[in-house]
Amino acid sequence: MKKLIGLCGWLLFQGSIYAQGFYSTNLPIVMIETEGRTIVDEPKTTVKIKIIYNGPDKITSLTDAPNIYDGFAGIEFRGSSSQMFPKKSYGFELRDAQGENKEVALLGMPKNEDWILFASYNEKSLIHNVLAMKMANDLGMYASRTHYVELVLNGRYEGIYVLMEKIKRSNGRLGITKISTTDNSGDALTGGYIFKIDKTTGSGGSAGWYSQIPPLKASRGQRTLYLYEYPKFDDMTSEQRLYLRNYVTTAESVLNGATFRDSVNGYRRYFDPLSFAQIFLVNEASKNVDGYRISSFFHKERDSKKGKIKAGPAWDYDLAFANVDYCQGNQTYGWAYLYGDICPDDNWLMPFQWKRMLEDPYFVNTLYGEYKRMRAGPWKTERLNAYIDSLATTLQSSQQRNFQRWPVLGVYLWPNPKPVPTTWQGEINELKNWLSARLAWLDASMPGTLTSIDPSPAATEISVELAPNPFSEQARLVLKTPRPMEILTEVFDLNGRLLDTKLHFLEHAKNEISLPVAGPSGTYILRIHTPREVLQKKMMKR
């Protein structure tokens, strides 16, 4: 006891560390001492930080000497809506004794000065962000490296955190070309840049511009806001701000134009389809309700280095994987990019790019090819479940302390769907079960899978009749169902291009639906998603 009390002033005899019996762990320990100063949203507060870790197969104790880092940092709260929770997330930059930024390699990650401690408070599996970063990395994209740690702040145990790399231009992170204030013409002006679609709160600033193309389903004048991320607005010259804004505006205008599919002068001249397909897959596999419309990053390299607009890196997945109780975010069916169909009154609606790209067979084929590659390899259901289990094994001991400190298991925290699991293992099981069902839905629903028309299962939940078929302008559906239900209809052409999608609420017994089909005479595919099955029908337009 006396040894603990005298440990350089870090531990408090009456504090929760001793009360919870936190002396050692299989995870790294991060110890922060503010020396009486208060951590705020901004600016950063100078603190002392010590990081201790003896390795993955060894125990690390509070009394061990700091062997990863022992020095200073500037720290602040981070996040937007998450700042309302008592367990705070933090952003910090490592500094030397003179207050200058200091790059250090932490826990096997490339050296840098900027880091994040993600709290994972209302996401009780503690796994969502780590899993999403792994899935993005599986696709071949840069994604933030992660490492679980346990945090001690001013002698008080604060629980499990995820140490993450902050998204930034840097060797070892997003390796685009560094741009300086002298790069104001020619090829040097064309990159590299990082920008994002986001809220102004918790984003480090509100300087940016509004897209000239409205978001999907905008009905109240909602507009898509782009924010400068790198360089920051104050570090950019007027030429650089104008260039990036004009480039994005031109690119969006082409994507929204009549000849956007043109392989030379269409949107592919400005956008990198592969990166947009990959971000689509991470967002849809996790059904991220914040995906596309919030915390959505983009970057552009110099023209001499094939500098098209690329989507990514992936970011912010605590409200993904069914951790929401609004806008059908916890359902295994439905598309995240069509969020506005469910919640058109939201202040932040989906930008138009992905839906527009899905009207291009080249993009559809790219998307489906990436999905097949993942499902045949790292995204096999059993492999993802095994990865989740491996994380759970790593956290098995420390999660008990975390939930002693934050007794939230079985408690509703915005926006948890109900019923709320009462155990941590229940959270893990729910994640695995949901993800398995979600991937099964995507297997049947991913654009480009139109290989089996008019399947005839032995028994279906609903009966569907097309009358007449062929039709003129609108297809008329007669559906019979034994119970009220919600269905999703999709209309594709034979290239797998999605032409229309709508949600319908069916009453018991007989229902009639009319579907307008925009396009020339020919064959189309109708796909109907019910809560239990996917049906496909061939439609003929005169």
PEJO-V227118 format. One record per residue. PHI is phi in degrees with one decimal (none if undefined). Layout:
BEGIN
phi
PHI
PHI
END
This chain:
BEGIN
phi
none
-63.9
-64.2
-66.0
-63.5
-93.7
-80.2
54.7
76.3
-76.7
-107.0
-114.4
-57.5
-89.5
-77.3
-73.3
-60.4
-65.7
-61.7
-92.1
69.7
-87.5
-119.2
-153.1
-160.1
-86.2
-101.1
-63.1
-111.9
-108.8
-119.1
-119.1
-125.1
-87.7
54.0
88.8
-83.4
-103.5
-81.5
-128.3
-62.5
-164.1
-80.4
-70.4
-100.1
-74.2
-138.3
-100.8
-129.7
-126.0
-125.9
-123.4
-161.2
-100.3
119.5
-66.0
-109.0
-126.5
-92.0
-109.2
-116.6
-61.1
-84.0
-70.4
-70.0
-60.4
-125.1
-106.6
-158.0
-150.4
-177.4
-111.0
-158.5
-105.5
-130.9
-151.3
-67.4
-137.2
103.7
-111.9
-65.8
-68.0
-69.6
-76.7
-84.3
-68.9
-87.3
-89.8
-92.0
-132.0
-115.2
-145.4
-121.4
-73.1
-137.0
-88.9
-63.8
-90.4
87.8
-84.8
-58.8
-137.7
-84.7
-139.3
-83.3
-110.6
50.9
83.1
-95.8
-54.7
-65.1
-167.5
-100.6
-102.9
-142.0
-130.4
-110.7
-89.1
-80.8
51.5
-94.0
-87.0
-104.0
-87.9
-72.7
70.3
-118.4
-52.6
-66.7
-63.4
-64.2
-64.0
-63.2
-64.3
-67.3
-66.6
-65.2
-56.9
-74.2
98.1
-88.9
-68.8
-141.0
-54.5
-72.7
-134.2
-155.3
-69.0
-140.1
-115.2
-108.3
-121.2
-119.0
51.9
79.9
-112.1
-70.1
-114.3
101.1
-79.0
-128.0
-108.2
-78.2
-130.4
-75.8
-73.5
-67.9
-162.5
-75.5
-171.2
-63.2
94.8
-118.8
-84.8
-87.7
-79.3
-65.3
-72.9
-114.3
-119.6
-69.8
-91.9
-89.5
-123.9
-158.0
61.6
-61.8
-61.2
-74.6
-85.3
175.6
-95.7
-131.7
-125.7
-142.6
-154.1
-100.4
-164.6
-72.2
-79.4
-77.3
72.0
-109.5
78.8
141.9
-124.1
-82.2
178.3
-153.9
-98.2
-64.5
-84.4
-101.4
-65.3
-69.1
-64.2
67.5
-65.2
-129.4
-124.8
75.9
-61.2
-135.4
-84.1
-100.9
-98.6
-119.3
-71.3
-114.6
-143.8
-66.3
-63.3
-51.3
-69.8
-98.1
-97.4
-83.6
-62.2
-64.1
-69.3
-59.8
-65.6
-60.7
-63.2
-61.7
-66.3
-63.8
-65.2
-62.8
-63.7
-60.7
-66.7
-63.1
-66.6
-61.7
-86.4
-86.5
-70.3
-106.2
-63.3
-80.2
-55.7
-71.3
-102.6
-109.0
-85.2
-64.0
-67.3
-69.3
-115.7
-109.2
-96.4
-60.2
-59.9
-65.4
-69.0
-66.2
-68.1
-64.4
-55.6
-67.7
-64.9
-66.0
-79.9
-61.4
-94.8
44.9
-77.5
-67.0
-91.3
-63.1
72.3
-96.7
-140.7
50.1
-107.4
-97.2
-140.3
-148.8
-138.2
-85.5
-63.3
-57.6
-66.7
-116.7
57.5
-79.6
-90.4
-70.7
-112.3
-81.3
113.0
-71.8
-65.8
-159.5
71.2
-123.0
-70.0
-99.9
-98.1
52.4
73.3
-91.3
-144.1
-114.4
-134.0
52.9
59.8
-67.7
-96.8
-81.6
-81.0
-106.1
93.0
-99.9
-65.9
-71.1
-101.4
-48.9
-64.9
-67.0
-92.1
-129.0
-70.4
-92.6
-64.1
-71.6
-118.6
-102.6
-71.9
-63.8
-82.8
-57.7
-67.7
-63.5
-66.9
-61.9
-68.2
-88.4
-108.4
-56.2
-61.7
-66.9
-59.1
-66.5
-62.2
-60.6
-68.1
-62.0
-65.6
-65.6
-61.6
-62.1
-70.8
-70.1
-85.4
-132.0
-66.3
-97.8
-56.7
-55.4
-66.7
-71.2
-65.8
-62.8
-65.6
-65.6
-59.8
-62.2
-66.7
-65.7
-62.4
-63.5
-60.2
-95.1
-53.9
-79.6
-70.6
-62.6
-65.3
-66.6
-57.0
-83.6
-71.5
-68.2
-125.8
-77.0
-111.6
-63.7
79.4
-105.8
-71.4
-124.7
-50.5
-112.1
-59.4
-73.4
-104.1
-74.1
-86.5
-55.7
-92.4
-131.7
-66.1
-62.4
-61.9
-63.7
-63.8
-62.5
-64.0
-61.0
-64.6
-64.9
-65.3
-62.9
-60.9
-69.5
-64.0
-65.9
-64.2
-64.8
-64.9
-55.7
-87.6
-117.6
-60.4
-53.7
104.0
-97.6
-78.9
-109.0
-126.5
-103.1
56.0
-64.4
-126.9
-65.7
-61.7
-148.8
-120.3
-73.3
-131.3
-105.9
-127.6
-124.6
-100.3
-147.3
-80.7
-150.7
-72.5
-124.9
-93.5
-109.2
-124.3
-86.0
-107.8
-110.0
-114.2
-120.5
-119.1
-136.7
-77.1
-155.8
-61.7
-160.8
-105.7
-128.1
-120.6
-106.9
-133.8
-117.7
-122.3
-88.0
-73.7
-87.7
83.6
-82.9
-74.4
-101.9
-158.7
-146.5
-149.2
-96.3
-135.9
-110.1
-93.7
-86.6
-60.5
80.9
-91.5
-134.7
-122.4
-133.1
-109.5
-119.6
-69.0
-120.6
-83.4
147.3
-75.2
-62.8
150.0
-98.4
-131.2
-116.9
-103.0
-118.0
-118.7
-103.6
-106.4
-60.3
-123.6
-158.1
-127.0
-111.6
-128.4
-134.5
-91.0
-121.2
-116.6
-103.4
-70.2
END
